[in-house]
Amino acid sequence: MEVHHHPHVEKKGFKEYFLEFLMIFLAVTLGFFAESYREYLSDRSKEKEYINSLLEDIKSVSVFLDVSIHELIPYHVGWIDSTERLLQMHEIKNKNREIYQAFITATAWTYDFHPTERTLSQLHSEGFHLIRNKKASKAISDLEDQYKLFSPANTLFQNMQNNVDIAAYAFAEPNITGALFAKGFKNNKIFTLQLADIPATVPIKSTNKDTLTTYIDKLQQYSFYLQAAIKADYINLLQELTKTITILKKEYNFQ
């Protein structure tokens, strides 16, 4: 009868089992930390991308504000002054074209300010939690608060300009005015209306002093609000934007 001999299996000691467990534990732990580190690097990369994109948005808004403060608003205030001077002349006969040029150019822009919020919208919908830098997060929050202040100011200014436009129809022809508005906006970064663009036959429907004074009063209110409110708000916001740019560049080491 054949006898089968079972091979001798040496039993593992506690130390060997412990070492195997320790190696498996370390492998799993290292894998976890490696994955966490990859996610950390990915989040930091996304954070810097968002900040860089936000800086581009802020710079775009800053350019608009700077041009408005130093070019557009002074340009239109100058035309408002010209309109008042022309309408207050003792004799406005034969000044029809100059009056149309002045009052249309003076009220051509609404300054309906809407900041570029592309990146802010993305941050709110996708990843505001990625902005872990507290100084940056606070700067962005402060900037959003500043943006929100412009909605009521925009509405008030639009209503004021509508009143000015309606008052102008007491002495100017609406259809002609509308056509000249459209002509002045064509292919120009800034509204430009030349005397040559205005027909020699444009009518002044009324030279009544009270009618013209009513319009001038509304125009002066419009001018005051443009300079004391809109321009002042633009200056304050531009300062806030400059401060935000400085903070974000410093905190994220952007040049």
C-alpha positions in Angstrom: 0.0 0.0 0.0 1.3 3.3 -1.1 1.9 5.9 1.6 1.5 9.6 0.7 3.7 12.0 2.6 2.3 15.5 3.1 4.8 18.2 2.6 5.8 20.0 5.7 4.4 23.6 5.8 6.1 25.9 8.1 3.8 28.1 10.0 4.2 31.9 9.9 5.0 33.7 13.0 3.3 36.7 14.3 6.1 39.0 13.1 5.7 37.9 9.5 1.9 38.4 9.5 2.4 41.8 11.1 5.0 42.8 8.4 2.6 41.7 5.6 -0.2 43.6 7.2 2.0 46.7 7.6 3.1 46.6 3.9 -0.5 46.3 2.7 -1.5 49.1 5.1 1.3 51.3 3.9 0.5 50.6 0.2 -3.1 51.6 0.7 -2.2 54.6 2.8 0.4 55.8 0.3 -2.1 55.3 -2.5 -4.7 57.4 -0.7 -2.2 60.2 0.0 -1.0 60.1 -3.6 -4.6 60.4 -4.9 -5.3 63.2 -2.4 -2.2 65.0 -3.4 -3.2 64.7 -7.1 -6.6 66.2 -6.3 -4.9 69.0 -4.3 -2.6 69.9 -7.2 -5.6 69.8 -9.6 -7.6 72.0 -7.3 -4.8 74.5 -6.9 -4.3 74.6 -10.7 -8.0 75.2 -11.2 -7.9 77.9 -8.5 -5.1 79.8 -10.2 -7.0 79.4 -13.6 -10.1 81.0 -12.0 -8.1 83.8 -10.5 -6.3 84.5 -13.8 -9.6 84.5 -15.6 -11.1 86.8 -13.0 -8.1 89.2 -13.3 -8.8 89.4 -17.1 -12.5 90.3 -16.4 -11.5 92.9 -13.8 -9.0 94.5 -16.2 -11.6 94.7 -18.9 -14.0 96.5 -16.6 -11.2 98.7 -15.4 -10.5 99.8 -19.0 -14.2 100.7 -19.5 -14.3 102.7 -16.3 -11.0 104.5 -17.0 -12.2 105.5 -20.5 -15.6 106.6 -19.2 -14.1 108.7 -16.4 -11.4 110.4 -18.5 -12.9 110.5 -22.0 -16.6 109.7 -22.4 -18.1 111.6 -19.5 -16.0 114.8 -20.0 -16.8 114.6 -23.7 -20.6 114.4 -23.1 -20.5 117.1 -20.3 -18.8 119.4 -22.8 -21.7 118.8 -25.3 -24.2 119.4 -22.5 -22.7 122.7 -21.8 -22.7 123.5 -25.5 -26.4 122.6 -25.7 -27.3 124.9 -22.8 -25.3 127.8 -24.3 -27.0 127.4 -27.6 -30.6 127.2 -26.2 -30.0 130.2 -23.9 -28.9 132.4 -26.8 -31.0 135.5 -27.3 -31.5 134.5 -31.0 -31.3 130.9 -32.0 -32.4 131.4 -35.6 -30.1 129.7 -38.1 -28.6 127.6 -35.2 -30.8 124.5 -35.9 -28.1 122.2 -37.1 -25.8 123.2 -34.2 -28.5 122.6 -31.7 -29.3 119.1 -33.0 -25.6 118.2 -33.1 -25.2 119.4 -29.5 -28.2 118.0 -27.7 -28.0 114.6 -29.5 -24.3 114.2 -28.8 -24.9 115.4 -25.2 -27.4 112.6 -24.4 -26.2 109.8 -26.7 -24.8 107.5 -24.0 -26.7 105.9 -21.1 -23.7 104.6 -19.1 -25.7 101.5 -18.4 -22.9 99.7 -16.5 -22.9 95.9 -16.4 -19.6 94.5 -15.2 -18.1 91.4 -16.8 -19.2 88.6 -14.4 -18.3 85.6 -16.5 -15.7 84.1 -14.0 -17.8 85.1 -11.0 -20.7 83.2 -12.4 -18.5 80.1 -13.0 -17.2 80.3 -9.5 -20.6 80.4 -8.0 -21.9 77.5 -10.1 -18.8 75.3 -10.3 -16.0 76.1 -7.8 -16.1 79.0 -5.4 -15.0 76.5 -2.7 -11.7 76.2 -4.6 -10.8 79.8 -3.6 -9.1 78.8 -0.3 -7.1 82.0 0.1 -9.0 84.0 2.7 -7.6 87.4 1.5 -8.6 86.6 -2.1 -12.0 85.3 -1.1 -12.7 88.5 0.9 -11.5 90.7 -2.0 -13.8 88.9 -4.4 -16.7 89.2 -2.1 -16.2 92.9 -1.5 -16.0 93.4 -5.3 -19.3 91.7 -5.8 -20.9 93.9 -3.2 -19.6 96.9 -5.2 -21.1 95.6 -8.4 -24.5 95.2 -6.8 -24.7 98.9 -6.0 -24.9 99.8 -9.7 -28.2 98.3 -10.5 -30.4 101.0 -8.9 -28.0 103.7 -10.1 -28.4 102.4 -13.7 -32.2 102.5 -13.4 -32.3 106.0 -12.0 -30.0 107.3 -14.7 -32.0 105.6 -17.5 -35.2 107.2 -16.2 -33.5 110.6 -16.0 -32.3 110.3 -19.6 -35.7 109.2 -20.8 -37.1 112.3 -19.3 -34.5 114.4 -21.0 -35.2 112.7 -24.4 -38.9 113.2 -24.1 -38.4 116.9 -23.1 -36.3 117.4 -26.3 -39.3 116.4 -28.5 -40.9 119.8 -27.6 -38.5 121.5 -29.9 -36.9 118.7 -32.0 -38.4 116.3 -34.5 -38.4 112.7 -33.0 -38.0 110.9 -36.3 -35.0 113.1 -37.3 -33.5 112.8 -33.9 -33.7 109.0 -34.0 -32.1 108.8 -37.4 -29.3 111.0 -36.3 -28.7 108.9 -33.2 -28.3 105.9 -35.4 -25.9 107.7 -37.7 -23.7 108.9 -34.9 -23.3 105.3 -33.5 -22.2 103.8 -36.8 -18.6 102.4 -36.8 -17.5 104.7 -33.9 -16.0 103.8 -30.5 -17.4 107.1 -29.3 -20.6 108.7 -30.5 -19.7 111.2 -33.3 -22.2 113.4 -35.1 -20.8 115.9 -37.6 -22.7 119.0 -38.8 -22.4 117.5 -42.3 -24.5 114.6 -41.1 -27.4 116.9 -40.2 -29.8 118.2 -43.0 -29.9 121.9 -43.3 -33.7 121.8 -43.0 -33.9 120.3 -39.5 -36.7 122.1 -37.7 -36.8 123.7 -34.3 -40.5 123.2 -33.5 -40.6 125.7 -30.6 -38.4 128.6 -29.5 -40.7 129.3 -26.5 -38.5 130.4 -23.6 -40.4 128.3 -21.0 -40.2 125.2 -23.2 -36.5 125.5 -23.7 -35.9 126.4 -20.0 -37.8 123.2 -19.0 -35.5 121.2 -21.2 -32.4 123.0 -19.9 -33.4 122.3 -16.3 -33.7 118.5 -17.0 -30.4 118.6 -18.9 -28.7 120.2 -15.9 -30.1 117.6 -13.5 -28.8 114.9 -15.9 -25.4 116.6 -16.1 -25.2 116.9 -12.3 -26.1 113.2 -11.7 -23.7 112.1 -14.4 -20.8 113.9 -12.7 -21.7 113.7 -9.0 -23.1 110.1 -9.0 -22.1 108.1 -12.1 -18.6 109.5 -12.4 -18.0 109.4 -8.7 -19.2 105.8 -8.5 -17.0 104.8 -11.4 -14.0 106.4 -9.6 -14.8 104.5 -6.4 -15.2 101.2 -8.3 -12.0 101.7 -10.2 -10.2 102.1 -7.0 -11.8 98.9 -5.6 -10.8 97.0 -8.8 -7.2 98.3 -8.6 -7.1 97.1 -4.9 -8.5 93.7 -5.9 -6.0 93.3 -8.7 -3.1 94.1 -6.3 -4.4 91.5 -3.7 -5.0 88.7 -6.2 -1.6 89.2 -7.9 0.2 89.2 -4.6 -1.6 86.2 -3.2 -1.1 84.1 -6.3 2.3 85.4 -7.4 1.1 86.7 -10.7 3.2 89.3 -12.4 
